[in-house]
Amino acid sequence: MFLNLLLLPEIILVLGSFFVLLLGVFKENSYKILNFLVLTTLFIIIFFLIFQFNEKKNFFSNFYNIDPFVNFIKLLILGSIIFTLLLTKQYLEKQNLLKFEFLVIILLSAVGMFVMVSASNLIVFYLGLELQSLCLYIMASINTKSSKSSESGLKYFVLGSLASGLLLYGCSIVYGFSGTLNYTEISKFSSTETISLKFGLVFILCGIAFKVSAVPFHMWTPDVYEGSPTAVTTFFAIAPKVAAIAAFVKFLNVPYINYFNEWKLLLLILSCASMFLGAVAAIAQSNLKRLMAYSSISHVGFILAGVTISTPEALNAVVIYTFIYVIMNIGIFSCILALKRKENYYENIFDLSGISKNHPLLALSFTILLFSLAGIPPLAGFFAKLYIFLAIIEQKMFYFAAFGLICAVIAGFYYLRLIKIIYFDPPKENFDQINSKGLKISIILSTLIVLLFFIQPSFLTEITSDVIKYIK
């Protein structure tokens, strides 16, 4: 019974997806009812995870584990999904995408993410990753009437399949040399064996790097972000990233912790390349979603910088950065979804021209969130970068810190460019007033969190410093 209670979130998600599927098939125009039921279910799961937050237990011969770190990541994933459903409902309705299948896919992808972050076995991790990935491929191409959506889904599927193949091949190498797939057993084996497992490490790192959009495995991100419906892009930008980063951290710090010096160099290269390319490539972008794709690549570079160090302070900074990254992206995509005029949605950066004159509150939210993404104090994004840089400097990696700082300054250019367009370019035709309550809540709440984070940053840092102790 104790086992069933601790696994209740996963069980509820699976049964909930089946229920939504059956009800959606037999009852037409049921999206609104199902959306309410799904949101209610997700809030119940959040309440349960908070209630069992400090529980720690292994299941199925140590294949699957639950601990405070895992619970924290699951709460972040569920929060991301709830905000996605709240702020995208109107968009889906206007684009004729209000399908019950969307809810089924989101619930199943959540199951995959939960399995990913709780896995203590390479095959369990792979199953969770593939369940999530298959759902994301479908979501990218959910707008069957749009050739760009179909193209983005196909690109994502082809490249994602290649990455999954590399990851699975790496898992097979690890099993072939070590005779086990369990994280702790691999860790014990790697303490005495020094060559064979490195081959598997490289392939697995390639597979996971693809999922977090790290350079040079980022090639799918701009096209998929741009081609997918904005509601789907919003989801891509937050929840799957959280799960992949958590899995990345767990994989490197449990089975491969004894190979720290080997993967440290690989991650250093991935981090620097991601920070640089994300900063430079975004400058030439005119589509807001493509710009946010390169922005996410840049932010992943900073997150990987913390993973590269892997001290308790650095891992704490990684978790804090991930949390703040989610809040900022919820806010910025909420603002993008507010760019609606006569039932049409706009996503070109020049569509922001002069919105400060016609929509001052929207312009203010946009500005605060963009400043935060750029890392301007005293906003939350500044603290996210600050903790990462402090962890790097503590290890006396001054050149690494200087490189990251230069990339952050370069990235600041395209954020400031958007603010210049908002406030100094001549205004265009007014956008429609925001009449979606979910969209209003998302914009206001995310802006306030980003703006007021400096008042009590220790509230988050104390929680994260406790949960990272369980990454082992």
Secondary structure by P-SEA (a helix, b strand, c coil): caaaaaaaaaaaaaaaaaaaaaaaaacccaaaaaaaaaaaaaaaaaaaaaaacccccccccccccccaaaaaaaaaaaaaaaaaaaaaaaaaaaaccccaaaaaaaaaaaaaaaaaaacccaaaaaaaaaaaaaaaaaaaacccccaaaaaaaaaaaaaaaaaaaaaaaaaaaaaaacccccaaaaaaaaccccccaaaaaaaaaaaaaaaacccccccccaaaaaaccaaaaaaaacaaaaaaaaaaaaaaacccccccccaaaaaaaaaaaaaaaaaccccccccaaaaaaaaaaaaaaaaaaaaaaccaaaaaaaaaaaaaaaaaaaaaaaaaaacccccccccccccccccccccaaaaaaaaaaaaaaacccccaaaaaaaaaaaaaaaacaaaaaaaaaaaaaaaaaaaaaaaaaaccccccccccccccaaaaaaaaaaaaaaaacccccaaaaaaaaaaacccc
